[in-house]
């Protein structure tokens, strides 16, 4: 696909940051409490590097193979995996800054085993299906008790927060109940986890709805198309 020039990319980044700050002001929050994670799927490594040069230190990929490839070229970046992770791709994916998409106890166990084998810490977010859509992956709210029990036995894996994906709505305001629901789940379950686990990170909000997510407590927004065009997230 044709890529934006550096100047245009810089302008888009500035606009995204401005909208993040405005959302924080509306919610009475410190903008420093929200991390921008740029989703670089379908853009070149060179374009991802330009974004890093513009000051974005957190980049994300949906596909593990793309993460592996770009991580080699950009090792100083904090890489996030936001897409589905198959167990046979865990060994090459670790170590990684953060995995947003952990959606089963079976995957947690596999990450624990490989993290122990490699001697690395494995920070993860639990993916929650707050909207209840059959097309979305993730734990239900009722399954969190099982995850909390599993957490007590973990040594390599560290639960760092929750992630959710809202429905693709025409009006971002319609996503507010989903984001509020994730925040309320974090508030309810945070007291049931012992250190080093916690639910401090709330990864919610993408290009079409991130301002509403920030107003509802998001600490990490995943932005693609607002930066790169319609090929992003």
C-alpha positions in Angstrom: 0.0 0.0 0.0 1.2 3.6 -0.5 2.6 5.0 2.8 2.2 8.5 4.2 5.2 10.8 4.2 7.0 11.5 7.4 5.5 15.0 7.8 2.0 13.6 7.5 2.7 10.8 9.9 4.1 13.4 12.4 0.9 15.5 12.0 -1.3 12.5 12.6 0.7 11.5 15.7 0.4 15.0 17.1 -3.4 14.9 16.5 -3.7 11.5 18.3 -1.7 12.8 21.2 -3.8 16.0 21.4 -7.0 14.0 21.4 -5.6 11.7 24.2 -4.8 14.8 26.3 -8.2 16.3 25.7 -9.9 13.0 26.8 -7.7 13.0 29.9 -8.7 16.5 30.8 -12.4 15.7 30.4 -11.9 12.8 32.8 -9.7 14.7 35.2 -6.8 12.4 34.5 -3.0 12.9 34.1 -2.1 12.2 30.4 1.1 10.6 31.6 -1.1 7.7 32.8 -2.1 6.6 29.3 0.3 4.9 27.0 0.0 5.1 23.2 0.7 1.7 21.6 1.1 2.1 17.8 -0.2 -0.9 15.8 2.2 -1.4 12.9 0.5 -4.2 11.1 0.6 -3.8 7.3 3.2 -1.0 7.4 6.8 -1.4 6.6 9.6 -1.8 9.1 11.0 1.5 7.8 7.7 3.3 8.6 7.6 1.7 12.1 11.2 3.0 12.6 10.1 6.5 11.7 7.3 6.4 14.3 9.9 5.3 16.9 12.1 8.2 15.8 9.1 10.5 16.4 9.0 9.4 20.0 6.6 6.4 20.1 8.4 3.8 22.2 5.6 1.1 22.2 4.8 -0.7 19.0 2.4 -3.6 18.5 1.8 -6.4 16.0 -1.2 -8.7 15.6 0.8 -11.6 14.1 3.7 -13.1 16.0 5.7 -13.6 12.7 5.5 -9.9 12.0 6.6 -9.1 15.5 9.6 -11.4 15.2 10.7 -9.8 11.9 10.3 -6.1 13.0 11.8 -6.8 16.5 15.1 -7.8 14.8 15.2 -4.5 13.0 14.0 -2.4 16.0 15.3 -4.0 19.2 15.1 -0.9 21.3 11.3 -0.6 20.9 9.0 -2.1 23.5 7.1 -4.7 21.5 3.5 -5.7 22.3 1.6 -8.7 20.8 -2.1 -7.8 20.5 -3.3 -10.6 18.3 -4.0 -14.3 19.0 -1.0 -16.3 20.1 -0.8 -20.0 19.2 1.1 -22.2 21.6 3.5 -23.3 18.9 4.7 -19.7 18.5 5.3 -19.0 22.1 9.0 -19.9 22.1 10.0 -17.5 19.4 7.7 -14.7 20.7 9.4 -14.6 24.2 10.7 -12.5 25.6 8.3 -9.7 24.7 7.3 -6.5 26.6 3.6 -7.4 26.9 1.1 -9.9 25.5 -2.4 -8.4 25.4 -4.4 -11.3 24.1 -4.2 -14.1 26.7 -7.6 -15.7 26.5 -7.4 -19.2 28.1 -5.9 -21.0 31.1 -4.3 -23.4 28.7 -2.4 -20.5 27.1 -1.3 -19.2 30.5 0.1 -22.6 31.4 2.0 -22.9 28.1 3.5 -19.4 28.7 4.4 -20.3 32.2 6.2 -23.4 31.0 8.1 -21.7 28.3 8.9 -18.6 30.4 10.4 -20.9 33.0 12.4 -22.8 30.4 13.9 -19.6 29.0 14.3 -18.0 32.4 12.3 -14.9 31.5 9.4 -13.0 32.9 6.2 -13.1 30.9 4.0 -10.0 31.5 0.4 -10.6 30.2 -3.0 -9.1 30.0 -6.1 -11.2 30.3 -8.4 -10.7 27.4 -12.0 -10.3 28.5 -15.0 -10.6 26.3 -17.0 -7.9 28.0 -19.4 -7.4 25.1 -20.4 -11.1 25.1 -20.1 -11.3 21.3 -19.7 -14.8 20.0 -17.2 -13.6 17.4 -14.8 -12.3 20.1 -12.3 -14.3 22.1 -11.6 -13.9 25.7 -12.5 -14.9 29.3 -16.0 -14.2 30.5 -16.4 -12.4 33.8 -17.4 -15.6 35.5 -14.1 -17.3 34.5 -11.9 -14.8 36.3 -12.1 -16.8 39.5 -10.4 -19.7 37.8 -7.7 -17.4 36.5 -7.1 -16.0 40.0 -6.6 -19.5 41.3 -4.2 -20.3 38.6 -2.2 -17.1 39.3 -1.2 -18.3 42.7 0.9 -21.0 41.1 2.6 -18.8 38.5 6.3 -18.0 38.7 7.3 -16.8 35.2 4.0 -15.3 34.1 2.9 -12.0 35.6 -0.7 -10.8 35.2 -0.4 -7.1 34.6 -4.0 -6.1 33.7 -7.0 -6.6 31.4 -7.7 -6.1 27.8 -10.9 -5.9 25.8 -12.2 -5.1 22.3 -15.4 -3.2 21.9 -17.9 -3.8 19.1 -17.3 -1.9 15.9 -20.0 0.8 16.4 -20.7 3.7 14.2 -20.8 6.0 17.3 -17.9 5.6 19.8 -20.3 6.5 22.6 -22.0 3.2 22.2 -18.8 1.5 23.3 -18.8 3.2 26.7 -20.6 0.4 28.6 -18.0 -2.1 27.4 -15.1 0.0 28.6 -16.8 0.9 31.9 -17.5 -2.8 32.3 -13.8 -3.7 32.0 -12.8 -1.0 34.5 -15.4 -2.3 37.0 -14.1 -5.8 36.6 -10.6 -4.6 37.3 -11.8 -2.8 40.4 -13.6 -5.9 41.7 -10.9 -8.5 41.0 -7.7 -6.4 41.8 -8.1 -7.2 45.5 -8.2 -11.0 44.8 -4.7 -11.1 43.2 -1.5 -11.2 45.2 1.7 -9.6 44.1 3.5 -9.6 41.7 0.1 -9.9 39.9 -2.1 -6.8 39.6 -4.7 -5.3 37.2 -3.1 -1.9 36.9 -3.1 -1.9 33.1 -6.4 -1.5 31.2 -5.7 -2.0 27.4 -8.9 -0.7 25.7 -9.6 1.7 22.9 -8.6 1.7 19.3 -8.6 4.4 16.6 -12.4 4.7 16.4 -13.1 4.8 20.1 -10.0 5.6 22.1 -11.2 8.9 23.5 -14.2 7.2 25.1 -12.0 4.4 26.4 -9.7 7.0 28.1 -12.6 8.7 29.7 -13.6 5.3 31.2 -10.1 4.6 32.6 -8.0 3.1 29.8 -4.3 3.2 30.6 -3.2 1.8 27.2 -4.7 2.6 23.7 -3.9 0.6 20.6 -3.8 3.0 17.6 -3.3 2.0 14.0 -5.5 3.6 11.3 -5.6 7.0 13.0 -1.8 7.1 12.4 -1.3 5.1 9.2 -4.7 5.1 7.4 -7.4 2.4 7.0 -4.9 -0.5 6.9 -4.2 -0.1 10.7 -6.3 -1.0 13.7 
